[in-house]
Amino acid sequence: MIEQFLDFLRFEKRASGHTVKSYQTDLEQFRKYLLLQYESGQPELAQPVMLRSWIVALMEEGMNPISINRKIASLRSFYSFLRKRAIIPKDPSKILSSLKTSKKLPAFVEEKAMGVLFDEIGFSEDFQGLRDQTILELLYGTGIRLAELIGLELKDIDVFGRTIRVFGKRAKERIIPVSPLLCDLLVRYLAQRAPEEDTNCLIITDSGKAAYPVFIQRVVKKYLAAVTTLSQKSPHILRHTYATHLLNHGAELNAIKELLGHANLAATQIYTHNTIEKLKKTHQQAHPKA
């Protein structure tokens, strides 16, 4: 049944490969737990007490509440799928409640540091240098996700219209404007990218193959390490940075929502907290009674 559910995610929900892999990992872990504790490797036959027992076991192991909540979400989606297809009479995941988590403000790189990255750190004009700069400029200049960057193809780039076409979660398409400087960089990068490469992907490795997540992460970490002391130096940090800087410069929240490809405004509102924190800091530094 797990494989049927994963096929549903792939072909009907059109979920990303990363999402499908996460669900698969969670459900396989639950199946192994059932096999070990209850001598049953069939999650579709699990009773509510078995689900609760697994969650308690994860808590006792010291797993992060955020990670546990993701596994609860995987169970809910799986059993909802089974219930809607009348494979099971009742949904055993109804008894599960999400754990309370402490809300963290999204980390981002300061504008000054981003200025140093692009204005003072030299990128070579050969293929590797232009490719690395293109990766960083696209992530910071458009706020796209790692999977969206890897999924960009040559036909998705419109340097004349100054836009890129991105396919986000559930293959939802959106058009994102890009700056003239980024367009110029894309033109220079494409001129260095060998046209005979056997992939249509925009970003490729030194060997001419399609870029993959770890490759992009290495590039981002290498350059961010030179300008920030943030513990996380990931592509997603540049997405947070893009949104926070837009908001700090007066962009409307709804516009940022559309640019980021968020399904609802609640997901975008987390960035307003960064702006509030910045105002508090300014007040503390400037007001005589702060």
C-alpha positions, 0 to 999 in steps of 0.5 A, spaced: 500 500 500 505 504 501 508 504 494 500 505 491 500 511 495 507 514 493 505 513 486 499 517 487 503 522 490 508 522 484 502 521 478 496 525 481 499 530 486 505 531 482 509 532 488 516 533 487 521 527 488 524 530 494 517 530 497 516 523 495 522 521 498 520 524 505 514 520 505 517 514 503 522 514 508 517 516 514 512 510 512 518 505 511 520 507 518 513 506 521 513 499 517 519 497 520 517 499 527 510 495 526 514 489 524 519 489 530 514 491 536 507 488 533 510 483 528 506 486 523 509 489 517 502 492 514 501 499 516 494 499 513 492 494 518 495 498 524 490 500 530 491 507 533 494 505 539 500 503 534 501 509 531 501 513 538 506 508 540 511 510 535 510 517 536 512 516 543 518 512 541 520 517 537 519 522 543 523 518 547 529 517 542 529 525 543 527 526 536 526 534 534 518 535 535 519 538 528 521 532 525 516 528 529 510 533 526 513 531 519 512 524 520 505 525 523 503 529 517 506 523 513 501 518 517 495 523 516 496 523 508 497 516 508 491 514 512 487 519 508 489 516 502 487 509 504 480 512 507 478 515 501 479 509 497 475 505 502 481 500 503 480 502 511 474 503 514 476 508 519 482 513 519 487 511 525 491 517 525 485 521 527 488 521 534 494 524 533 496 531 535 502 535 532 507 537 537 508 544 540 514 547 537 518 553 538 517 558 532 524 560 529 525 566 525 528 565 518 535 566 518 538 571 512 544 574 510 545 581 511 544 586 505 552 588 507 554 581 506 550 580 500 554 586 497 560 583 499 559 577 496 557 580 489 561 586 489 568 584 492 569 576 491 571 575 484 568 570 480 572 568 474 569 569 467 570 562 465 565 557 465 566 554 472 566 562 475 560 564 471 556 558 473 557 559 480 555 566 480 549 564 476 547 559 481 548 564 487 545 570 483 539 566 481 537 564 488 538 571 491 535 574 485 529 570 484 528 566 491 527 560 487 527 553 491 533 548 490 529 543 486 526 549 482 533 551 480 535 544 479 529 544 474 530 550 470 531 548 463 534 552 457 527 554 454 525 557 461 530 563 460 527 569 457 533 574 457 529 578 452 523 579 456 527 578 463 523 573 466 524 565 468 519 560 468 519 556 474 515 549 476 514 549 483 511 545 488 505 540 485 508 543 478 505 549 479 508 554 474 510 561 475 513 567 472 519 571 475 522 577 473 529 578 473 534 584 473 538 586 467 544 585 471 542 577 472 540 577 464 547 579 462 550 574 467 545 569 464 547 571 457 555 570 459 554 564 462 550 561 456 555 563 452 560 559 456 556 553 456 557 548 451 551 547 446 553 540 445 551 538 452 547 532 453 542 535 458 537 541 457 538 543 464 540 550 465 545 549 471 550 543 469 556 540 473 563 541 470 562 534 467 556 537 463 551 533 467 545 536 470 546 539 477 544 535 483 542 538 490 549 536 494 553 540 488 548 546 489 549 546 496 557 545 496 557 551 491 553 556 496 556 554 502 563 555 499 561 562 497 557 564 503 562 562 508 566 567 506 561 573 508 557 570 513 558 566 520 551 563 520 551 556 522 546 554 516 549 556 509 544 553 504 540 555 498 534 556 502 538 561 506 538 565 500 531 564 499 529 567 506 534 573 504 531 574 498 524 575 501 526 579 507 530 584 503 524 585 499 520 586 505 525 591 508 525 595 502 517 596 502 515 590 497 508 588 499 507 581 502 502 579 497 507 580 491 512 576 495 507 571 496 506 570 489 514 571 487 515 565 492 510 561 490 507 560 497 500 557 497 497 562 502 499 568 505 501 565 512 507 562 509 509 569 507 508 572 514 514 569 517 518 574 514 514 580 517 517 578 524 524 579 521 522 586 519 519 587 526 526 585 529 530 590 525 525 595 527 526 593 535 534 593 534 533 600 530 529 603 536 534 600 541 540 603 538 537 610 537 532 612 542 534 615 548 529 611 553 530 605 549 
